[in-house]
Amino acid sequence: MLALLMCGGKGERLNAGEKPLFKVCGFRLVDHALRALSSYEVIAVTSPYTPKTEEYLKKLGVRVFRASGKGFIEDFSEAIRSLSLRGPILIVCSDLVYLRDGVVDEIVSYYNKCGKKALKAVKDGEAIGINIISAEEEGEQEEESYIVEDVLNINTPEDVKKAETIWNTMKKDEGLQKDCAKS
């Protein structure tokens, strides 16, 4: 399945430059996303607001599409139309921290079984920025929801602190990450 990695937002609430390049626990947010999407073909959707992110991704060999930066839905729709994409498309925000491996695979597996044209991942009743849609369907699509607990959306400095606290607690014993306070 093709994944559109959305990297074009202004990141105003975090107030730390280009949000996809912001580090949480020693990793850029976009690197958290790329790791979670490692088994998918990825096209990063950037905008005029994220030129450094675009440059970083190109150096990594990630295919990049620069959208106009009009908004999340407008930008992924523009990428789908401009690139003539077909089939189910995984749409993932670049500002997520994954607390364990395999979360995206579980969402895709559920989508493949649910029989709906669209799916949104939710946490505490709110969409978290992982969606699957049918590229051929215009407008509203009948949507299924999938509850996710192991993903954190990073929008504010408070979100960063929460993510680092949880990350350190969960990952210390796994030996995957040193204490964020020391990085």
Secondary structure as the mmCIF struct_conf table of DSSP 4:
data_model
#
loop_
_struct_conf.conf_type_id
_struct_conf.id
_struct_conf.beg_label_comp_id
_struct_conf.beg_label_asym_id
_struct_conf.beg_label_seq_id
_struct_conf.end_label_comp_id
_struct_conf.end_label_asym_id
_struct_conf.end_label_seq_id
STRN STRN1 LEU A 2 MET A 6
TURN_TY1_P TURN_TY1_P1 GLU A 12 ASN A 15
BEND BEND1 ALA A 16 GLU A 18
HELX_RH_3T_P HELX_RH_3T_P1 LYS A 19 LEU A 21
STRN STRN2 LYS A 23 VAL A 24
TURN_TY1_P TURN_TY1_P2 CYS A 25 GLY A 26
STRN STRN3 PHE A 27 ARG A 28
HELX_RH_AL_P HELX_RH_AL_P1 LEU A 29 ALA A 36
TURN_TY1_P TURN_TY1_P3 LEU A 37 SER A 39
BEND BEND2 TYR A 40 TYR A 40
STRN STRN4 GLU A 41 THR A 46
TURN_TY1_P TURN_TY1_P4 PRO A 48 TYR A 49
HELX_RH_AL_P HELX_RH_AL_P2 PRO A 51 LYS A 59
TURN_TY1_P TURN_TY1_P5 LEU A 60 GLY A 61
STRN STRN5 ARG A 63 ARG A 66
BEND BEND3 LYS A 70 LYS A 70
HELX_RH_AL_P HELX_RH_AL_P3 PHE A 72 SER A 82
TURN_TY1_P TURN_TY1_P6 LEU A 83 SER A 84
BEND BEND4 GLY A 87 GLY A 87
STRN STRN6 PRO A 88 CYS A 93
BEND BEND5 SER A 94 ASP A 95
STRN STRN7 LEU A 96 TYR A 98
BEND BEND6 LEU A 99 ARG A 100
TURN_TY1_P TURN_TY1_P7 ASP A 101 GLY A 102
HELX_RH_AL_P HELX_RH_AL_P4 VAL A 103 CYS A 114
BEND BEND7 LYS A 117 LYS A 117
STRN STRN8 ALA A 118 LYS A 123
TURN_TY1_P TURN_TY1_P8 ASP A 124 GLY A 125
STRN STRN9 GLU A 126 SER A 134
TURN_TY1_P TURN_TY1_P9 ALA A 135 GLU A 136
BEND BEND8 GLY A 139 GLY A 139
STRN STRN10 GLU A 143 ILE A 147
BEND BEND9 GLU A 149 ASP A 150
STRN STRN11 VAL A 151 ASN A 153
BEND BEND10 THR A 156 THR A 156
HELX_RH_AL_P HELX_RH_AL_P5 PRO A 157 LYS A 171
HELX_RH_3T_P HELX_RH_3T_P2 LYS A 172 GLU A 174
TURN_TY1_P TURN_TY1_P10 GLY A 175 GLY A 175
BEND BEND11 LEU A 176 GLN A 177
HELX_RH_3T_P HELX_RH_3T_P3 CYS A 180 LYS A 182
#
